[in-house]
Protein backbone atom coordinates (compact mmCIF):
# COMPACT_ATOMS: atom_id res chain seq x y z
CA UNK A 1 0.00 0.00 0.00
CA UNK A 2 1.39 3.43 -0.94
CA UNK A 3 0.26 7.04 -0.98
CA UNK A 4 -0.40 8.32 -4.51
CA UNK A 5 -0.93 11.87 -5.78
CA UNK A 6 -2.17 12.85 -9.24
CA UNK A 7 -1.34 16.49 -9.89
CA UNK A 8 -2.46 18.49 -12.92
CA UNK A 9 -0.97 21.99 -12.79
CA UNK A 10 -2.80 24.01 -15.41
CA UNK A 11 -2.64 27.62 -16.51
CA UNK A 12 -6.14 28.26 -15.12
CA UNK A 13 -6.63 25.66 -12.38
CA UNK A 14 -4.61 23.44 -10.04
CA UNK A 15 -6.21 19.99 -9.87
CA UNK A 16 -5.09 17.23 -7.51
CA UNK A 17 -6.30 13.73 -6.66
CA UNK A 18 -4.77 11.90 -3.71
CA UNK A 19 -5.10 8.95 -1.37
CA UNK A 20 -3.68 5.51 -0.62
CA UNK A 21 -3.51 3.20 -3.62
CA UNK A 22 -6.05 0.78 -2.07
CA UNK A 23 -8.33 3.49 -0.67
CA UNK A 24 -10.63 6.27 -1.82
CA UNK A 25 -9.51 9.13 -4.02
CA UNK A 26 -9.93 12.71 -2.79
CA UNK A 27 -9.96 15.57 -5.31
CA UNK A 28 -9.34 19.30 -4.90
CA UNK A 29 -9.45 22.09 -7.46
CA UNK A 30 -8.07 25.60 -6.91
CA UNK A 31 -7.44 28.54 -9.23
CA UNK A 32 -3.92 28.58 -10.63
CA UNK A 33 -2.91 32.04 -9.47
CA UNK A 34 0.47 32.17 -7.67
CA UNK A 35 2.73 35.13 -6.90
CA UNK A 36 5.09 36.41 -4.18
CA UNK A 37 3.31 37.44 -0.96
CA UNK A 38 4.13 41.14 -1.38
CA UNK A 39 1.85 41.25 -4.44
CA UNK A 40 -1.15 40.57 -2.18
CA UNK A 41 -1.28 43.65 0.00
CA UNK A 42 -3.42 46.70 0.27
CA UNK A 43 -6.48 45.36 -1.54
CA UNK A 44 -7.23 42.53 0.90
CA UNK A 45 -7.81 42.39 4.63
CA UNK A 46 -7.19 39.30 6.74
CA UNK A 47 -10.67 37.85 6.30
CA UNK A 48 -10.42 37.89 2.52
CA UNK A 49 -7.14 36.03 2.72
CA UNK A 50 -8.67 32.95 4.40
CA UNK A 51 -8.43 31.03 1.11
CA UNK A 52 -4.75 31.84 0.53
CA UNK A 53 -2.20 29.03 0.59
CA UNK A 54 1.20 30.28 1.74
CA UNK A 55 4.11 28.26 0.36
CA UNK A 56 7.88 28.54 0.15
CA UNK A 57 9.63 28.91 -3.22
CA UNK A 58 13.42 29.08 -3.05
CA UNK A 59 13.21 30.79 0.34
CA UNK A 60 10.55 33.31 -0.77
CA UNK A 61 6.96 33.23 0.48
CA UNK A 62 4.38 32.83 -2.29
CA UNK A 63 0.60 32.90 -2.19
CA UNK A 64 -0.91 30.15 -4.39
CA UNK A 65 -4.24 28.67 -5.40
CA UNK A 66 -6.08 31.97 -5.91
CA UNK A 67 -7.56 33.72 -8.95
CA UNK A 68 -4.83 35.13 -11.15
CA UNK A 69 -6.24 38.68 -10.99
CA UNK A 70 -5.91 38.90 -7.21
CA UNK A 71 -2.18 39.65 -7.38
CA UNK A 72 -1.11 43.27 -7.83
CA UNK A 73 1.58 44.11 -10.42
CA UNK A 74 2.12 40.46 -11.40
CA UNK A 75 1.65 38.88 -14.82
CA UNK A 76 0.51 35.28 -15.11
CA UNK A 77 2.71 32.90 -17.10
CA UNK A 78 1.22 32.04 -20.49
CA UNK A 79 4.15 30.49 -22.34
CA UNK A 80 5.74 27.13 -23.09
CA UNK A 81 8.28 27.39 -20.24
CA UNK A 82 5.51 27.59 -17.62
CA UNK A 83 6.73 24.39 -15.92
CA UNK A 84 10.06 26.10 -15.12
CA UNK A 85 8.59 29.23 -13.48
CA UNK A 86 8.42 30.09 -9.79
CA UNK A 87 4.61 30.29 -10.06
CA UNK A 88 4.48 26.68 -11.28
CA UNK A 89 6.72 25.59 -8.41
CA UNK A 90 4.46 27.46 -5.97
CA UNK A 91 1.43 25.57 -7.32
CA UNK A 92 3.34 22.28 -7.08
CA UNK A 93 4.09 23.03 -3.42
CA UNK A 94 0.48 24.09 -2.85
CA UNK A 95 -0.69 20.74 -4.23
CA UNK A 96 1.65 18.88 -1.90
CA UNK A 97 0.42 20.99 1.02
CA UNK A 98 -3.24 20.25 0.24
CA UNK A 99 -2.66 16.49 0.53
CA UNK A 100 -1.77 16.90 4.21
CA UNK A 101 1.02 14.33 3.78
CA UNK A 102 4.72 14.52 4.61
CA UNK A 103 5.65 11.51 2.48
CA UNK A 104 4.30 10.55 -0.94
CA UNK A 105 5.22 7.23 -2.54
CA UNK A 106 4.32 8.15 -6.12
CA UNK A 107 3.33 11.41 -7.77
CA UNK A 108 1.93 11.31 -11.32
CA UNK A 109 1.75 14.47 -13.40
CA UNK A 110 1.53 15.44 -17.06
CA UNK A 111 2.96 17.69 -19.74
CA UNK A 112 1.36 19.04 -22.94
CA UNK A 113 1.86 16.52 -25.75
CA UNK A 114 4.46 18.59 -27.63
CA UNK A 115 6.55 18.87 -24.45
CA UNK A 116 6.02 15.26 -23.38
CA UNK A 117 7.54 14.15 -26.68
CA UNK A 118 10.79 15.86 -25.64
CA UNK A 119 12.58 13.32 -23.42
CA UNK A 120 14.82 16.01 -21.88
CA UNK A 121 11.80 18.03 -20.72
CA UNK A 122 10.15 14.93 -19.23
CA UNK A 123 13.27 13.96 -17.34
CA UNK A 124 13.86 17.51 -16.12
CA UNK A 125 10.37 17.70 -14.62
CA UNK A 126 10.66 14.24 -13.08
CA UNK A 127 13.93 15.15 -11.37
CA UNK A 128 12.61 18.49 -10.09
CA UNK A 129 9.52 16.86 -8.57
CA UNK A 130 11.41 13.95 -6.95
CA UNK A 131 12.89 14.21 -3.46
CA UNK A 132 12.39 16.49 -0.47
CA UNK A 133 10.53 19.77 -0.92
CA UNK A 134 10.41 22.55 1.68
CA UNK A 135 6.84 23.62 0.97
CA UNK A 136 6.54 25.98 3.96
CA UNK A 137 8.91 27.27 6.63
CA UNK A 138 7.93 24.37 8.89
CA UNK A 139 6.85 21.59 6.51
CA UNK A 140 8.91 19.35 4.24
CA UNK A 141 7.31 16.79 1.92
CA UNK A 142 9.29 13.86 0.52
CA UNK A 143 8.22 12.59 -2.92
CA UNK A 144 9.81 9.18 -3.41
CA UNK A 145 9.00 8.64 -7.09
CA UNK A 146 7.52 10.63 -9.98
CA UNK A 147 5.88 9.55 -13.23
CA UNK A 148 5.38 12.03 -16.11
CA UNK A 149 2.84 11.24 -18.85
CA UNK A 150 1.20 13.02 -21.78
CA UNK A 151 -1.54 15.16 -20.27
CA UNK A 152 -4.59 13.72 -22.10
CA UNK A 153 -3.70 10.17 -21.03
CA UNK A 154 -5.02 11.02 -17.57
CA UNK A 155 -8.39 11.97 -19.02
CA UNK A 156 -8.56 8.74 -21.01
CA UNK A 157 -7.85 6.58 -17.95
CA UNK A 158 -10.49 8.51 -16.01
CA UNK A 159 -13.11 7.87 -18.70
CA UNK A 160 -12.20 4.20 -19.02
CA UNK A 161 -12.58 3.83 -15.25
CA UNK A 162 -16.00 5.51 -15.31
CA UNK A 163 -17.44 3.22 -18.01
CA UNK A 164 -15.82 -0.03 -16.83
CA UNK A 165 -18.77 -0.86 -14.62
CA UNK A 166 -21.38 0.30 -17.12
CA UNK A 167 -23.05 -1.37 -20.11
CA UNK A 168 -20.72 -3.53 -22.19
CA UNK A 169 -21.30 -1.46 -25.35
CA UNK A 170 -19.86 1.63 -23.60
CA UNK A 171 -16.65 -0.04 -22.43
CA UNK A 172 -13.30 0.70 -24.08
CA UNK A 173 -10.90 -2.13 -24.90
CA UNK A 174 -7.41 -2.40 -26.41
CA UNK A 175 -9.10 -2.96 -29.80
CA UNK A 176 -10.43 0.60 -29.81
CA UNK A 177 -8.53 3.39 -31.55
CA UNK A 178 -9.19 6.32 -29.22
CA UNK A 179 -8.72 10.00 -29.97
CA UNK A 180 -8.44 11.98 -26.72
CA UNK A 181 -8.87 15.76 -27.02
CA UNK A 182 -7.94 17.94 -24.03
CA UNK A 183 -8.77 21.66 -24.37
CA UNK A 184 -6.91 23.45 -21.58
CA UNK A 185 -6.46 27.17 -20.93
CA UNK A 186 -3.14 27.68 -22.75
CA UNK A 187 -2.96 24.67 -25.06
CA UNK A 188 -5.25 22.13 -26.64
CA UNK A 189 -3.71 18.66 -26.74
CA UNK A 190 -4.73 15.49 -28.49
CA UNK A 191 -3.43 11.95 -28.49
CA UNK A 192 -4.34 8.92 -30.56
CA UNK A 193 -4.13 5.65 -28.64
CA UNK A 194 -4.09 2.42 -30.65
CA UNK A 195 -3.47 -1.07 -29.28
CA UNK A 196 -2.91 0.56 -25.91
CA UNK A 197 -0.02 2.66 -27.27
CA UNK A 198 0.25 6.40 -27.87
CA UNK A 199 0.74 7.11 -31.57
CA UNK A 200 3.24 9.98 -31.52
CA UNK A 201 2.88 11.03 -35.17
CA UNK A 202 -0.86 11.52 -34.76
CA UNK A 203 -0.69 13.35 -31.42
CA UNK A 204 0.00 17.02 -30.93
CA UNK A 205 -0.62 20.42 -29.37
CA UNK A 206 -2.39 23.56 -30.56
CA UNK A 207 -2.18 26.95 -28.85
CA UNK A 208 -5.68 27.79 -30.06
CA UNK A 209 -7.13 26.97 -26.64
CA UNK A 210 -9.46 28.48 -24.03
CA UNK A 211 -7.39 31.62 -23.35
CA UNK A 212 -7.54 32.56 -27.04
CA UNK A 213 -11.27 31.77 -27.09
CA UNK A 214 -11.93 34.08 -24.12
CA UNK A 215 -9.84 36.83 -25.73
CA UNK A 216 -11.95 36.54 -28.89
CA UNK A 217 -15.18 36.56 -26.86
CA UNK A 218 -14.00 39.76 -25.18
CA UNK A 219 -13.42 41.39 -28.58
CA UNK A 220 -16.93 40.41 -29.71
CA UNK A 221 -18.41 41.85 -26.49
CA UNK A 222 -16.50 45.11 -27.05
CA UNK A 223 -17.97 45.41 -30.56
CA UNK A 224 -21.50 45.39 -29.09
CA UNK A 225 -21.02 47.07 -25.72
CA UNK A 226 -18.12 49.48 -26.22
CA UNK A 227 -15.72 47.98 -23.67
CA UNK A 228 -13.70 44.78 -23.55
CA UNK A 229 -13.74 42.62 -20.39
CA UNK A 230 -10.43 41.05 -19.43
CA UNK A 231 -9.74 37.37 -19.99
CA UNK A 232 -9.53 37.00 -16.19
CA UNK A 233 -13.01 38.51 -15.75
CA UNK A 234 -14.50 36.01 -18.19
CA UNK A 235 -12.44 33.16 -16.73
CA UNK A 236 -13.62 33.90 -13.17
CA UNK A 237 -17.24 34.16 -14.32
CA UNK A 238 -17.08 30.72 -15.93
CA UNK A 239 -15.23 29.21 -12.97
CA UNK A 240 -17.97 30.38 -10.56
CA UNK A 241 -20.85 29.43 -12.86
CA UNK A 242 -22.02 32.95 -13.67
CA UNK A 243 -24.00 33.38 -16.88
CA UNK A 244 -23.41 37.13 -17.18
CA UNK A 245 -20.97 39.86 -16.19
CA UNK A 246 -21.44 43.52 -15.25
CA UNK A 247 -19.89 45.79 -17.88
CA UNK A 248 -20.27 49.56 -18.03
CA UNK A 249 -23.18 49.30 -15.60
CA UNK A 250 -25.10 46.76 -17.69
CA UNK A 251 -25.48 42.98 -17.56
CA UNK A 252 -23.95 41.13 -20.52
CA UNK A 253 -25.00 37.55 -21.18
CA UNK A 254 -21.92 35.48 -21.98
CA UNK A 255 -23.35 32.48 -23.84
CA UNK A 256 -23.86 34.12 -27.29
CA UNK A 257 -20.32 35.52 -27.36
CA UNK A 258 -18.67 32.33 -26.11
CA UNK A 259 -20.59 30.29 -28.68
CA UNK A 260 -19.60 32.58 -31.57
CA UNK A 261 -15.95 32.65 -30.45
CA UNK A 262 -15.81 28.89 -30.03
CA UNK A 263 -17.23 28.23 -33.49
CA UNK A 264 -14.48 30.14 -35.31
CA UNK A 265 -11.65 28.94 -33.06
CA UNK A 266 -12.66 25.31 -32.71
CA UNK A 267 -12.91 24.91 -36.49
CA UNK A 268 -9.21 25.80 -36.82
CA UNK A 269 -8.34 23.34 -34.05
CA UNK A 270 -10.35 20.46 -35.49
CA UNK A 271 -8.63 20.99 -38.84
CA UNK A 272 -5.23 20.66 -37.13
CA UNK A 273 -6.32 17.39 -35.51
CA UNK A 274 -7.63 15.98 -38.77
CA UNK A 275 -4.35 16.83 -40.54
CA UNK A 276 -2.37 15.02 -37.85
CA UNK A 277 -4.53 11.92 -38.27
CA UNK A 278 -3.85 11.65 -42.01
CA UNK A 279 -0.72 9.58 -41.37
CA UNK A 280 -2.96 6.85 -39.93
CA UNK A 281 -4.44 4.19 -42.20
CA UNK A 282 -7.60 3.97 -40.08
CA UNK A 283 -9.77 6.57 -38.38
CA UNK A 284 -10.47 6.55 -34.61
CA UNK A 285 -13.36 4.52 -33.21
CA UNK A 286 -14.31 7.00 -30.48
CA UNK A 287 -13.41 10.53 -29.34
CA UNK A 288 -12.97 11.22 -25.62
CA UNK A 289 -13.16 14.93 -24.78
CA UNK A 290 -11.62 15.97 -21.44
CA UNK A 291 -10.37 19.14 -19.77
CA UNK A 292 -11.85 22.42 -18.58
CA UNK A 293 -12.62 23.74 -22.08
CA UNK A 294 -14.58 20.66 -23.21
CA UNK A 295 -17.97 22.35 -23.51
CA UNK A 296 -16.58 25.04 -25.83
CA UNK A 297 -15.16 22.50 -28.28
CA UNK A 298 -17.73 19.68 -28.13
CA UNK A 299 -19.90 20.77 -31.06
CA UNK A 300 -17.03 21.38 -33.48
CA UNK A 301 -15.22 18.16 -32.56
CA UNK A 302 -18.50 16.29 -33.15
CA UNK A 303 -18.95 18.08 -36.48
CA UNK A 304 -15.37 17.13 -37.46
CA UNK A 305 -16.05 13.45 -36.72
CA UNK A 306 -19.79 13.10 -37.49
CA UNK A 307 -19.77 9.29 -37.59
CA UNK A 308 -18.06 8.87 -34.22
CA UNK A 309 -19.36 9.07 -30.70
CA UNK A 310 -17.84 12.02 -28.80
CA UNK A 311 -17.97 11.32 -25.08
CA UNK A 312 -17.04 13.41 -22.06
CA UNK A 313 -16.60 12.34 -18.41
CA UNK A 314 -18.45 14.09 -15.62
CA UNK A 315 -16.64 17.20 -14.32
CA UNK A 316 -14.01 17.01 -17.10
CA UNK A 317 -11.79 19.71 -15.56
CA UNK A 318 -10.67 17.10 -12.99
CA UNK A 319 -10.30 14.26 -15.51
CA UNK A 320 -6.54 14.33 -15.91
CA UNK A 321 -5.83 14.50 -12.17
CA UNK A 322 -8.22 11.60 -11.49
CA UNK A 323 -6.62 9.58 -14.27
CA UNK A 324 -3.12 10.34 -13.00
CA UNK A 325 -4.10 9.01 -9.58
CA UNK A 326 -5.66 5.88 -11.09
CA UNK A 327 -2.47 5.25 -13.07
CA UNK A 328 -0.35 5.64 -9.95
CA UNK A 329 -2.64 3.49 -7.84
CA UNK A 330 -2.37 0.64 -10.35
CA UNK A 331 1.42 0.93 -10.79
N, C-alpha and C positions, 0 to 999 in steps of 0.2 A: 504493500500500500504506500503511495506517495502523494505529495501535495502538488497539484497541477494548476498552472495559471495560463489562460489564453488571453493575450493582450493585443488589441487592435488599436493602435495609436493613429487616429485620422487627423485630417486638417480641420475638421469641424467638431468631431466628438472623440472622446476617449472611451473605449468599450473594453470591459474586462469580464472574464468568466473564470471562476476559481472554486476549488474544493478538492477533497481527496479523490483519488482515481476511482475508488469503489463507493463513493458517496454521491450526494446531490451537488449539482452545479448551482452556484450563486452568480448572478450577473449584476453589473453596475454600469451605468452610462453617465458621463459627465461632459460638459462642453470642453473643447480642446484649447481654451485660452490658457496661456502660461507666460509670465513675465516676472522680472525682479520685483521684490516687495515694494521698493520705493515708487513704482509706477501705480500703486494702489494707495492713494493718500487722501487728499482733501475731499474727494467726492463721496467718500463712504465712511459712515460711523461704525462703531464696533458691532452693532446689531446686524448691519447689512453685510458684515464680513463673516457671519456664521457659517457660510457655505464654502469659505476659502480653505484650500489645502495648502499648508506651508511645508515646503520641501527644500532640501539642500541640493545645490548644483555647484560643484567645484568650490565649496566653501561660501557660496552666496545664497541668501534666502530668496526663493521664488514662491510666488503664489500660482497654483495650478488648478485646473478643473473648473474654470469659470468662463463665461462668455468672453469672446475675444475683444469686444468693445468696452470691457470694463477697465482695461489698463490705459493709463494716460501716457501719451507720447511713446507708444510702443507699436510697431508694425508686426502683424502676424507673418509667419513664414509660409509663403506660397511658391515654393520652388522645389526642384528635384533633390536638393541636398538637405531637405527637411530633417531626415533621420540623423543628421550630424549636428543639429542646432542645440543650443542650451534649452530652448523651449521644449523640444522633443524629449530631452533627457529629464526635464522637470515633469513631464507627463508620464514618462516611464517610472520615475520615482513615486509619483502620485498613485499610479496603478498598484505598485508594490505596497504602498502604505494602506490603500483601501482593502487589501486582502487581510490585513491584521496579522500576517505571518512574519516570522523572523527567518524562516528557512523554507525555500521552495525547491522541490526536487526537479521539476521540469517546467520551463516557461516556453510556450509556443507563440510565435508572433509571425507577421507577414510583411512582405514588401510588394509594391506595385510590380506587375509582371515584367516590365522592361528592366527594372532594377534587380529583380530576383534572378533574371537570366545572366546577370553579371556575378560570377562566382566570388570575385574580390569583395563586392558590396555585401553579399550574403555573409561571408566569413567575418568581415569587419563588424557587422551588426551582432553576429553571434558572440564574438569575443567581447564586445563592449557590454553586452547584457549578462554575460557569465561572471560569476564571482560575487564578492561582497560589495554592497552598495550602501553608502552612508546617506540614507534618504532624509533624515532629519538630524538635528544636533545630537539627539539621544537614541536614535534607532538605526540599526544596521540590518540589512536583509541580505541573506546569502542565497544566490541562485546557483544551484549545482549544475544544471544543464540547460541548454537553450536549443530550440529547433526553429529554423526560419523557413517559411514556405511561401509560395506565391499566394498573394492575398485572397483571390477568389476561391481557392481550394477550401478555405474555412467555410465559406458559404455553401459550397457543394456538400461537404460532410454534414453540415447542419441540416440541410434539406433531406439528405438520404436518411439521417437519423429520424427525422419527423415522419417520413412516409414508411419506414420499415415495419411499423406495426399496423399500417393501414391496409386497404384493399390491395390484392396482389397486382392489379393492373397499374397501380400508382407507384410501385416499387421500382427502384433503379438497380440494375445489375451491371456486371462488367461488360456485358454485351452492348450496352447503350453507349452511343457516342454523345457526350454531353457538352453543350456550350454553356459556360457559366459567365454571366455578364454582371459586373460589379461597378455601378456608378457611385463613385465617392465624391468628395467635395472638390478635390484638386484634379484627380485623374479618374478616367473610366477604364477599367481593366477587363479583359476577357481571356478565358482559357478554354481550350478544347481538350477534353479528356476522352481518350479512346483506349479500350482494353485496360482500363485502370491507370493509364499513363498520360501525363501532360504532353501534348503535342506542341513543341516549342514554336515551330514555324507558323502555326495557326493561332498563336496566342499573342497578345499585345496590349498596349496602353495608348489611350488617347487623352489629350489634355482638354478635350471638349466635354467637361464634366459639370457638376452642379454649380461651382463658383461662376463659371462662364454663363450658365443658364440664368442665375440670379442677376448677374450684371446686365444681361440682355433684357430681362424682365424689368429691371429698374429703368433702362432706357425707354422701353415702351410706356411705362407709367409716366415718365417725364414728358413724353410727347402729348399725353392726354391731360396731365394735371399740372404741368409747368415746373415741377421739381422732381429730382431723382433721389429716391431713398437709397441708402447705402446697402451694400451686400449684407453687412452685419445685421441691419434692421430687418431685412427680409429673412435672413437665416434664423434670427431669434424668433421671429413670428412663426415660422414653420416648426421650429423646435418645440415651441410651447403650444402648438395647435391652434394658433389664431388664424382666422379666415380673412382678416382685414388689418390694415395699419392706418394710423392717423398721419395725414400728410397735409401740410398747409391748412390745418384746421378742419379737414374733411376726411371722412372714412373712405378708404380705397379698397375695394374687394380684390384679393390677390389672384384668385383662380383664373380669370380670363387672361391675365398677363403671363402667368406661369405656363398656362397651356400653349399660348402662342409662341412663347420663347422656346418651350420644349420641342415643339413641332419642327422648327427650323434647325435647332441644334442637334436633336436626336437623329434627324435624317442624315446629317453629315457623319455622325458616329456609326450608325448602322451600315453605312456604305463602307467605312473603314473595316468593320468586322467582316463584311461579306468579301471584301478584297483579300483579307488575310486567310479566309477559308478556301480560296480558289486553289491552293496547293493540295487540298485534300481531294481524294477520289470520290468520297462519299460525304453527303451532308449530315449534320447532326440529327439525332433522333428526338432530342428535347432541349429546351432552353431553360436554364435556371437563372432567375434574376434575383440578385441579392444586393445589399448595401442601402445606405440612407437615401440615395436618389432614385430608387427603383420605380416609384410611382410616376416620376417625370418621364421615364424612358420606356415604360411598359407598352404603350400603344405603338410607338414606332418600331420597337423590337418585334412586336407581334406582326406588324405590317411587313417587316423585312423578311420574316419567316412565317408566311401565312398558313403553311401546312403543318407547322409544328405546334406543340403545346408549350406555352410560356408560363412557367410556374414561379411562385414567389413564396418563401416561407413567411410565417407570421413574424411581425416585428423585424423586418429585414436588416435594420441598422445594426442589430446585435448578431447577425448571422455569422460573420467571420469569427468573432470572439468565441461564440458558442462552438463553432466547428474546430477552432484551434484547441479548445479545452478537450473536446471529444477525441481529437487526434492524440493529444498528450495522454489522456486517460487510458487509451488503448495501446500505447507504446510499450 
